[in-house]
Amino acid sequence: MDAIKKTAFVALFIPWLIFSQKENGTLYPKDTIYIQYVHTQQNNDWNAKFKRNYRGEFGIFFNIESSSGDIALFYSFKKKADTLCIEYLNNFHLSSLEEINEKRNEWIFNNKRPPADRNGVFQTYVVEIISNNKFVKYPVIWRNEGKY
């Protein structure tokens, strides 16, 4: 009799668990943000872009220095970057670290969640202008946050 109760409970619980999740696998939708990377040639500048292995994946590190703090991001070569015409750059709002932190706090408040890491809150892209008529959009993760 006890086994029947457990089986009935599991049979009722599994559909609830499956259908309570949203399409992207999370109950809390992520905001999409775009951060611009600009390489500069100063001696003591923290801005850098270099290839490296990060937690078993090979890719590119982006270190971005801003007036409000430093940003450390990683692009895995397993993901697809997009190269676009420069005329489409105006379609993307480039966010500052201050704006990102404000959006993160607003996301936590609106979803009634405890502080979440930026990888859990945002789908993040780095935008790098590579020529007068092209730029690249890299899907990235925030280094040392969340499962990365």
C-alpha positions in Angstrom: 0.0 0.0 0.0 2.9 2.4 0.8 4.4 1.7 -2.6 1.1 2.6 -4.3 1.0 6.0 -2.4 4.5 6.8 -3.4 3.9 5.9 -7.1 0.7 8.0 -7.2 2.6 10.9 -5.6 5.4 10.7 -8.2 2.9 10.3 -11.0 1.2 13.5 -10.0 4.4 15.4 -9.1 6.3 14.8 -12.3 3.8 16.5 -14.7 3.6 19.5 -12.4 7.4 19.8 -12.3 7.7 19.5 -16.1 4.9 22.0 -17.0 5.8 24.5 -14.3 9.1 25.3 -16.2 9.1 27.9 -18.9 10.2 27.2 -22.5 13.8 28.2 -21.9 14.1 26.0 -18.8 13.9 28.7 -16.2 11.0 30.3 -14.3 12.8 33.7 -14.5 13.4 35.1 -18.0 16.8 36.7 -18.6 17.4 40.2 -19.9 19.7 40.6 -22.9 22.5 43.1 -22.6 25.3 44.2 -24.9 28.7 45.4 -23.8 31.2 47.1 -26.1 34.9 46.0 -26.2 37.4 48.5 -27.4 41.1 47.6 -27.4 43.4 50.4 -26.3 47.2 50.5 -26.5 48.1 52.0 -23.0 50.7 50.4 -20.8 48.7 50.3 -17.6 45.3 49.6 -19.3 43.3 46.6 -18.1 41.5 46.2 -21.4 42.6 43.0 -23.1 41.4 40.3 -25.4 43.3 37.0 -25.4 42.7 33.3 -26.1 42.7 30.9 -23.2 41.3 27.8 -21.7 38.6 28.4 -19.1 37.2 25.6 -17.1 37.8 23.1 -19.8 36.6 25.2 -22.7 38.8 27.1 -25.2 37.9 30.6 -26.1 38.5 34.3 -25.7 38.8 36.3 -22.5 37.5 39.9 -22.6 38.7 42.2 -19.9 36.8 45.5 -20.2 37.7 48.5 -18.0 35.2 51.2 -17.3 34.9 54.2 -15.0 32.4 52.3 -12.8 34.5 49.1 -12.6 36.1 46.2 -14.5 34.2 43.5 -16.4 35.6 40.0 -17.0 33.8 38.0 -19.7 34.5 34.7 -21.6 33.5 33.6 -25.1 33.6 29.9 -25.8 34.6 28.8 -29.3 31.7 26.3 -29.0 29.2 29.1 -29.4 28.6 31.0 -32.6 29.6 34.7 -32.9 27.8 36.9 -35.5 29.6 39.3 -37.8 27.3 42.1 -38.9 27.3 45.3 -41.0 28.2 48.4 -38.9 24.8 50.0 -40.0 23.1 47.6 -37.6 25.1 48.7 -34.6 22.4 51.2 -33.7 20.0 48.4 -33.1 21.9 47.3 -30.0 21.9 49.3 -26.8 25.4 49.2 -25.3 25.2 49.0 -21.5 27.6 50.4 -18.9 28.5 48.5 -15.7 26.4 51.0 -13.7 23.4 50.3 -15.9 23.9 46.6 -15.7 24.1 46.7 -11.9 20.8 48.7 -11.8 19.1 46.2 -14.2 20.3 43.3 -12.0 18.9 44.9 -8.8 15.6 45.6 -10.6 15.5 42.0 -11.9 16.0 40.6 -8.4 13.3 42.9 -6.9 10.8 42.2 -9.7 11.2 38.5 -9.5 11.3 38.5 -5.7 14.6 36.6 -5.8 17.7 36.8 -3.6 20.8 38.3 -5.2 21.6 36.3 -8.3 24.8 36.1 -10.3 24.9 38.0 -13.6 24.9 34.7 -15.7 21.6 33.9 -14.1 20.1 37.3 -14.8 21.5 38.2 -18.2 22.1 36.8 -21.7 25.2 38.8 -22.3 26.9 39.7 -25.6 30.2 41.5 -26.3 30.2 43.9 -29.3 33.5 44.5 -31.0 34.0 46.8 -34.0 36.5 45.1 -36.2 36.5 47.4 -39.2 34.9 50.5 -40.6 32.0 48.5 -41.9 31.7 45.4 -39.6 31.3 44.4 -36.0 31.2 41.1 -34.2 28.6 40.1 -31.6 30.0 37.4 -29.2 27.7 35.5 -26.7 29.6 35.5 -23.4 29.4 34.6 -19.8 30.6 36.5 -16.8 33.7 34.9 -15.4 33.7 33.5 -11.9 29.9 33.8 -11.5 27.3 31.1 -11.4 28.4 27.7 -12.7 31.3 29.3 -14.5 
